[in-house]
Amino acid sequence: MNYYILITLLFVLVTFINLLFLPKLSSKLSSNELVSVLVPMRNEERNVKGLIASIKKITHSHVEFIILDDGSTDRTEELLSQLTKGDSRFKVVNGKPLPKGWVGKVHACKELSRHAGGTYYLFLDADVRVSPSVIEKALFQMNHYDAGLVTGFPQFPIPTFLGKMLVPFQHFLVYFHLPIAVANHTTNKAFTAAHGSFMFFKREAYEECGGHEAVKSSLLEDVHIARKVKEKGWKVTIVNNTYDVTCHMYDTNKEVWAGFLKNVYIGLGRNPISVSLLSLFYIIFYILPLPLFLYGLMAGEWSYCVPLVTIWVQTLIIDLASNQSRWHFLIMPLASISFIIIMWASMLRGMKKQGYVWKGRTYS
């Protein structure tokens, strides 16, 4: 038990040290260079109003907003026309039919880049809301780190039960498992993370890595294009953008399930061994502490309560850093169970070649 406790305490220390190397979007850099804000949309009528209202408040003076309607069948196109009318900074384009071998969002982003004239490209998802100064802050970090790409995992409102279990795991996995110092200060592509909802490129880096065409068939295009950027010798800077970027990622439990189902197994390199080892790791260190805690309470063996307390502390540190709900850390054992279930479901679907369904399209 003593060694077990020491290991969980080590997790807390590693997480704390790791977060010291995660820069916040705080300082600003003014620039006269044009920034292209690029947003793909497909059936996003629930997000059009919020997104347009948010990006209209951006304070960077030289900015263009290009939005692509990717074959929407709802009121997306109509709402875009209404809400951008009369604002010369906006350009709305219609997406082309999806070519064979391309993922829908990746093709939409490639098309957006063709219309962009900026020195910098900021790719946003339709469900994102940003602070007015987000571009100046991203420019500062890009200049400070001499990076080709600045990205980060935004703050996630989590209205659904399954969302509370799984969505904050994105922060936990990166802030615990990824050595951020190595990821941010080297071009080693093995240590790379990115979030597709906020990708701020230097145009030169984007073009040198081949842009979205280089990852045209990827369902995990954000990570894969970040690796391409590193392959070309550019740094990728992961920032804490949770106070400047909010992503209303999923509104229903069904969307949470479908979203994680298509990403988890691919994110683990489609490797069953990785799924098995990660499952065992979370069972031992993030699920087992709960029954040990209950036993410790009933038997008066207080040392058995320590592992759960330490993983609560570790999770709370990450929740505070990521601007997450202050009570979320309490459900970490249950969240770990949910994570293991979705890993195995994603893996089995992939191995059976059943395909992953997203936005009305099916991908393998």
LOGU-134405 format. One record per residue: x, y, z of N, C-alpha, C, O in turn; residue in three letters. Coordinates in steps of 0.05 Angstrom, whole numbers, plus 5000, padded with zeros to 4 digits. Example, Ala and Ser with C-alpha at 12.3 -4.5 7.8 and 13.67 -1.06 7.14 Angstrom:
# LOGU-134405
526448865156524649105156526449345156528549345169ALA 525749555142527349795143525850015157526850235161SER 
# end
This chain:
# LOGU-134405
501749765000500050005000501750255000501050454987MET 504050255014505750485015506850564987506850794980ASN 507550364971508550414944506250524927506750704910TYR 503950414930501550504915500950794921500450954903TYR 501150864946500651144954502851324942502151544933ILE 505251244943507451404932507151454902507751664892LEU 506151244888505751274859503551484854503951654837ILE 501351474869499251674865500151954872499352154860THR 501751974893502952234900504752334878504852574873LEU 506252154866507952224843506352334820507252524807LEU 504052224815502252324794501552624799501552784780PHE 501052684824500352964831502753144825502353364813VAL 505153064833507453224829508053254799508653484790LEU 507853044783508353054754506453244741507253404724VAL 503953234749501853404737502453694744502253874726THR 503153754769503654024777506054144761505954364752PHE 508153984759510554074744509854114715510754314702ILE 508353934703507653944675506154204669506654334649ASN 504354284687502654524682504354774684503454984675LEU 506654764697508355004698509455084671510155314666LEU 509454894652510454944625508155004605508655014581PHE 505755034616503455094598502855394599501755494618LEU 503655534578503255824578500355904575498755774561PRO 499556114589496856224587496756434565498756574560LYS 494356464554493956694536493456934553491256984562LEU 495557094557495257324575496357574561494857764556SER 498957584555500157814542499257844513498457644501SER 499258094503498358144476500558254458502458374468LYS 500258214432502058324413500458454390498958314377LEU 500758714387499358844365500858804339503358784338SER 499358784317500558734291498858854269496358864272SER 500058954248498559054225498058844204496858904183ASN 498958604209498758394189495858274190494658254211GLU 494958194166492258094163492057804175493757634170LEU 489957764191489357494201486757404189484657544189VAL 486757164177484357044166483056854186484356654194SER 480656914194479156734212477456564195475756654181VAL 477856294197476656104178474955904194475855774212LEU 472355884186470455724200468955544181467455644164VAL 469255274183467555094167464855054182464855024207PRO 462655044167460054994180458454784164458354804139MET 457354594178455554404166453254354185453554244206ARG 450854444177448454424194448954534222448654394242ASN 449654784223450354914248448555144255449355354266GLU 445955124248444155344253443955424283443455654289GLU 444455234301444355294329446755464338446755584359ARG 448855464322451355594330451955854314453656004322ASN 450555894292451156124275451056394290452956544289VAL 448856444303448556694317450656744338451856964339LYS 451256544354453256574376456056614365457556774375GLY 456756464344459356484332459756764320461756894325LEU 457856854304458157104290458357334310459957514307ILE 456657324331456657534351459457544365460457754372ALA 460557304370463157284384465457394367466957564376SER 465657304342467957394326467757684317469757804311ILE 465357784316465058074309466358254329467058484323LYS 466658154354467858314375470958304376472158434392LYS 472058144358475058114357476258394352475358534334ILE 478258464368479358734368481758764349482558994343THR 482858554339485058574320484058724295482058654284HIS 485558934288484459124268484459014239482659074223SER 486458854232486658744205485858454205487458274210HIS 483258414200482158144202480058104180478558284173VAL 479957864170477857784151476557524162477957354173GLU 473957504158472457264168471357114143469757224128PHE 472256874140471356714117469956464128471156314144ILE 467456424121465856204131464956044108463956144088ILE 465255774110464455594089462055434098462155294118LEU 459955454082457555284086457955024071457855014046ASP 458354814086459154554074456654374069456254174082ASP 454954464051452654304043450554274064449354064067GLY 450154484080448154474102445354434090444654534069SER 443754284105440954244098439054374117436554344114THR 440054524136438354674155438554974147438955034124ASP 438255154166438155444161440855574163441055824165ARG 443055424163445655544166446255754145447055974152THR 445855694120446455894099444756144101445756364098GLU 442156104107440356334110441256514133441256764130GLU 441856394156442656554179445356694174445756924182LEU 447156564161449756684154449356934137450557144142LEU 447656914118447057134100445957374115446657604111SER 444057314133442757524149444757664168444757914170GLN 446357504182447957614204450657744195451857884210LEU 451457684170453957804160453458024139455358154130THR 450958064132450358264112451258544120450758634143LYS 452658674102453558954107456158974121457159194125GLY 457358754129459958754143462058664123462258424116ASP 463758844114465658784092467858594101469258484084SER 468058544127470158364136469358074131471057894132ARG 466758024125465757744123465557664094464757814076PHE 466257414089465757284063464657004068465956844083LYS 462456944057461156684060461456534033460556634013VAL 462556294034462956134010461455874012461055774035VAL 460755753990459355493990461455273985463155303967ASN 461255064000463054843997462554683972460254673962GLY 464654563962464354383939463754103948464154033971LYS 462653943930462153663937464553523948466853573938PRO 464153343967466453213980467753013962466452823953LEU 470353053955471752853938472152593953472252583977PRO 472552383938473052123949475752123964477752233954LYS 475852003987478251994003478752224022480652224037GLY 476852414022477152644040475152624063472952514060TRP 475952724087474152764109472853034106474153224097VAL 470253054112468753294107469953554118470353744103GLY 470553554144471653794156474353864144474954104140LYS 475953664139478653714128478453844100479954034094VAL 476653744084476253864057475254154060476154324044HIS 473454194078472354464082474554664091474654884081ALA 476354574108478554744117480554804094481555024091CYS 480954604077482754644054481454854035482955024025LYS 478854834031477555024014477655304026478055504012GLU 477355324052477555584066480255714062480455954057LEU 482355554063485055654060485555774032487155954029SER 484155664013484355763985483356053982484256193965ARG 481456123999480256393998481656584017481156824016HIS 483456494034484756654055487056824044488656724028ALA 487157074053489357244044491157334066492957494062GLY 490757224090492257324113495057214116495757014103GLY 496657344132499257244140499057024160500756854163THR 496757024174496156814194493356714189491556854180TYR 492956444195490356324193489456234220490956094234TYR 487056314228485856214253483456044245481356144238LEU 483755774248481555594243479955564269481055484290PHE 477355614267475555574290473255384283472555374259LEU 472255244302469755084298467355264302467555474316ASP 465155184291462655354294461655374322460255564329ALA 462355174339461355184366463255324386462955304410ASP 465155474375467055624391466155914395464956034378VAL 466756014419466456304425469156404436470356264452ARG 469956634427472656734434472457004448470557154445VAL 474657074462474757334474475557534453476857464433SER 474957794456475657994436478658014430479358074408PRO 480357964450483257994446484657734439487157724442SER 483257534432484457264428486657264407488657124410VAL 486357424386488357424364490957554374493157444369ILE 490757784388493157914398494657724417497157724418GLU 493157584433494357394453495757164439497957084446LYS 494457054419495656834404498156924388500056774386ALA 498057164378500357274364502757304383505057254375LEU 502257384408504357414427505757144432508157124432PHE 504156934436505256674442506756564417508856434420GLN 505656614394507056514369509756654366511756524360MET 509856914371512357064369514256974391516656944387ASN 513256934416514956864439516256594435518656564442HIS 514856404424515856134421516956084393518055874387TYR 516756284375517556254347516256004335517655834323ASP 513655994339512155754331510755784304510356014295ALA 510155564291508655564267505755524271504055574254GLY 505055414295502355354302501955394332503555294348LEU 499855534339499055564367496255434370494455504355VAL 495955254389493455114392492955074422494755124438THR 490554994429489954944457487154824461485554834443GLY 486754704484484254574490482454774505483154844528PHE 480254854493478655074505477154984530477254744538PRO 475755174541473955104564471454974552470355074532GLN 470554764565468254614554465854624573465954504595PHE 463754774567461254744582460254454578460254354555PRO 459354324599458554044596455754004608455453934631ILE 453654034591450954024601449853744605447753704618PRO 451053534593449953274593451453084613453753144620THR 450152874621451452684639453952554627456052554640PHE 453752454603456052324590458252534584460652464585LEU 457452774578459352994574461053044599463453084598GLY 459753034622461153074648463152854653465252894665LYS 462552614643464352394647466752404628469052344636MET 466352484603468352454582469752704572472152704567LEU 468252924569469353164557471853274572473853334559VAL 471753294599474153394613476553214611478753294618PRO 476152964602478352774599480352874578482752804579PHE 479453054560481353154540483553314554485953284547GLN 482753484573484853634588486553444605488953474606HIS 485253254618486653074636488852914621491052894630PHE 488152804598490052644583492452804574494652704575LEU 491953054565494153214555495853324578498353304577VAL 494553434599496053564620497453364638499253444653TYR 496653114638497952904654499952744638502252714646PHE 499052644615500752454600502752574581504752454575HIS 502152824571503952944552506053114566505253294581LEU 508653074561510653244573510653514558511853544536PRO 509253714569508753964555511354114549511554244528ILE 513254094567515854234562517054134536518054284520ALA 517053874532518153754507516353824483517453894462VAL 513753804487511953864465512254154455512154204431ALA 512554344473512654624466515454724457515654914442ASN 517454594467520154704462521854544442524154614436HIS 520654334431522054174411520254124387517854174388THR 521454014366519853944342519553644340519053534319THR 519753504363519453214364516453154361514853214379ASN 515753034338512852994332511552784349509152764350LYS 513252614363512052414381510652544405508952424417ALA 511452794411510252934433508653174422509553394422PHE 506253104414504553304400501653274409500653044411THR 500353494414497453504418496353744404497753944400ALA 493853744397492553974385489553944388488553714391ALA 488154164386485154154386484154304363484654544360HIS 482654164346481754284321479954524322479554654302GLY 478854574346477054804349478555064350477355274346SER 481155054355482855294356485655234346487255124360PHE 486055304320488655254307489555514294488455594274MET 491655634306492655894296495355844282497355804295PHE 495255864255497655794239499056054229497756254223PHE 501656044227503156224210502856114182503355874177LYS 501956284164501356184137503656024125503255824111ARG 506156114129508455984118508655694128509255514112GLU 508155654153508255394165506055214154506454984148ALA 503655334151501355184140501955084112501454854105TYR 503055264096503555184068505854984066505754804049GLU 507955024082510254844081509454554088510554364077GLU 507654524107506954254117504954124098504253894102CYS 503954274078502054154059499154224066497354134052GLY 498754374087496054444095494254214100495153994106GLY 491654254099489754034105489753814084488853594089HIS 490753884060490953674040492853444048492553224040GLU 494853514065496753314074495453114094496652904099ALA 493153174104491752994123488852954115487152924131VAL 488452944089485752944078483952714087481552744087LYS 485052484094483452254102483352214132482452004141SER 484352404147484652364176482152464191481152684187SER 481252294209479152374228480352514252478852624269LEU 482952514255484352644276486252854264488652864270LEU 485053014247486653194230488253404246490353484237GLU 487153474269488553684285491353594294493253734291ASP 491453354306493953244315495753184291498153234292VAL 494653064271496252984248497453224233499753204223HIS 495953434230497053674217499153804234501053924224ILE 498753794261500753904279503453754276505553874278ALA 503253484273505653334269507053404242509453414240ARG 505453454222506553544196508053804199510153844187LYS 506953984215508254244220510954194233512954324225VAL 511054014253513553954266515553824247517953874249LYS 514553654229516353524210517853724193520053674184GLU 516653954189517854164172519654354189520554554179LYS 520054284215521854434231520654664247522054824259GLY 517954684246516654894261515754784289515154554291TRP 515754964308514754884335511654904335510455064320LYS 510454744352507554754357507254824387508154674404VAL 505955044393505755134420502955074430500955174419THR 502754914452500254864465499855064487501655094505ILE 497655204487497155414507494655344523493055184515VAL 494455474546492055464562490255694553490655924561ASN 488255624536486555834525483755834537481855944526ASN 483455704560480755654571479355904581476955894586THR 480856124585479556374593478956554569477856764572TYR 479756464545479356624521477756464499476756594480ASP 477556204502476256044482474355844496475255694513VAL 471855844488469955654498468855494475468255604454THR 468655234479467655054458465254904468465454734486CYS 462954964457460454824464460354564447458854544428HIS 461954374455462654154438460353974431459853904408MET 458853894452456653704448454253794464454553884487TYR 451853774453449453854467447853624477446053654494ASP 448453384468446853144476448752914482451052914473THR 447752724498449352484504450052334479452152214476ASN 448152334460448652194434450952314419452652164408LYS 451252584419453452714406456052654420458152624407GLU 456052654446458452584462459452314454461852274448VAL 457652124454458351844447459551824419461651704415TRP 458151944400459051924372461652064368463451964353ALA 462052294381464552444378466952294389469052284376GLY 466652194413468952044425469351774411471551674409PHE 467151654402467351394388469151414364470651234358LEU 468951634349470451664324473351744329475051714312LYS 473951854353476551974357478451804375480851804371ASN 477351664394479051544415480951334404483351344408VAL 479951134389481650924379483651024359485950934359TYR 482751214342484651334323486751484338489151484330ILE 485951624359487951774375490051604388492251694394GLY 489351354393491251164404492751004383493850794388LEU 492651104358494150984337492950724327494350554315GLY 490350684332488950434325490450194336490749984322ARG 491450214360493150014372491749874395491349994416ASN 490949624392489549484414491249454439490149444462PRO 493849434436495649414460495449674476495449664501ILE 495449904463495150154477492550174492492450264515SER 490450084479487850084493487849904517486849984539VAL 489049674515489149484537490849594560490049574584SER 493249704554494949804575493750044588493950074613LEU 492550224573491350464584488950394602488550514622LEU 487450194593485150094609486149984636485050054657SER 488249824635489349714660490449934678490049924702LEU 491750124667492850354682490650494697490850554721PHE 488450554683486250714696484650544715483550644735TYR 484550284711483150104730484750104756483650134778ILE 487350074754489050054778489250314793489050314818ILE 489550534779490250784793487850984795488051184810PHE 485750944780483551144780480851024786478951174792TYR 480550764785478050634793478350484820476650514837ILE 480450334823481050184847481050364872480150264893LEU 482050604871482050774896479250814908479050854932PRO 477150794892474450834903473650604922472850664945LEU 473750354914473150134933475150134957474350064979PRO 477650204952479550214974478750424994479050385018LEU 477850654984476850865002474550775019474450825043PHE 472650645006470250545021471050335041470050345064LEU 472950165034473949965054475350105077474950035100TYR 476950305071478350445091476550585111477050585135GLY 474350695101472350825118471050625137470650675161LEU 470250395126468850195141470650055162469849985184MET 473150005153475049855171476750045188478249945205ALA 476550295184478250485200481150475192482850565207GLY 481650375168484450365157484750615139484350595115GLU 485650835151485551085137487551105114487251265096TRP 489650935115491550945093490250865067491150945045SER 488150695069486750615044485150845032484350825009TYR 484751055046483351285036485151475020484151635005CYS 487751455024489551645013489651644982489651864970VAL 489651414969489851414939487551574926488051724907PRO 485151544936482951684924483251984928482652144911LEU 484152064952484552344958486652464939486352684929VAL 488752314934490952414917490052444888490752634875THR 488452254878487552284850485452504849485152634828ILE 483952554870482152784871483753044870483053234855TRP 485953054884487653294884488853334856488853554846VAL 489853114844490953134817488853244797489353424781GLN 486453124798484353204780483453494785482853644766THR 483353574810482553844817484654054806483854264796LEU 487153984808489254164796488754204767488954434757ILE 488153994753487554014724484954164719484854324700ILE 482954114735480354254732480754554736479554714722ASP 482254624756482754914761484255044738483655264730LEU 486254894727487855004705486155034680486555214664ALA 484254854676482654854652479954994655478254974637SER 479655134677477155294681474655114680472555194670ASN 474954884692472854684693471154714718472054854737GLN 468954574719467254574743468854494768470454304767SER 468354634790469954584814469354324828470854244846ARG 467154194821466553944834467053694816466753474825TRP 467853744792468253524773470153314783469853074777HIS 472253394798474253204807473152974823474252764824PHE 470853024835469652814853468752564837468652344848LEU 468152594811467152374795469352244779468752084760ILE 471852294785474052184769473951874767474351774744MET 473351724788473251434784471051354764471451174748PRO 468751484765466551424747467251514719466551374699LEU 468651744717469451834690471451644678471451594654ALA 473151524694475151324684473751074673474650964653SER 471650994687470050764677468950834649469050674631ILE 467751074647466651154622468751174600468251094577SER 471151264607473251284587474151004577474550974553PHE 474350814595475050544587472950424569473550294549ILE 470350474575468150364559468250484531468050334511ILE 468650744528468750864502471250784486471150754462ILE 473450734500475850634486475350374473475950324450MET 474150184489473649914478471449924456471649774437TRP 469450084460467350104440468450214414467750124392ALA 470150414416471450534392473250334378473350314354SER 474850184395476649984384475149764369475849694347MET 473049664382471549444370470149534344470049374325LEU 469149774344467949874319470049904297469449834274ARG 472449994304474550014285475449744274475849714250GLY 475749554292476649284284474649144267475348974250MET 472049194272469949074256469449224230467749144213LYS 470949444226470649614202467749704197466749704175LYS 466449784219463649874218463450164210461350264203GLN 465650314212465650594205464750764228463350674247GLY 465451024226464651224247462851434233463551534212TYR 460651494245458651674234458951944247458951964272VAL 459152154230459352434241458252624221459052614197TRP 456452804230455253004212453952884188454152994166LYS 452752654191451352524169453052374149452052284129GLY 455652364155457452224137458751984152459152004177ARG 459451784138460751544150463551524141464151524117THR 465451484160468251464154469351204165468351094185TYR 471451104153472750864162475250934178476650754188SER 
# end
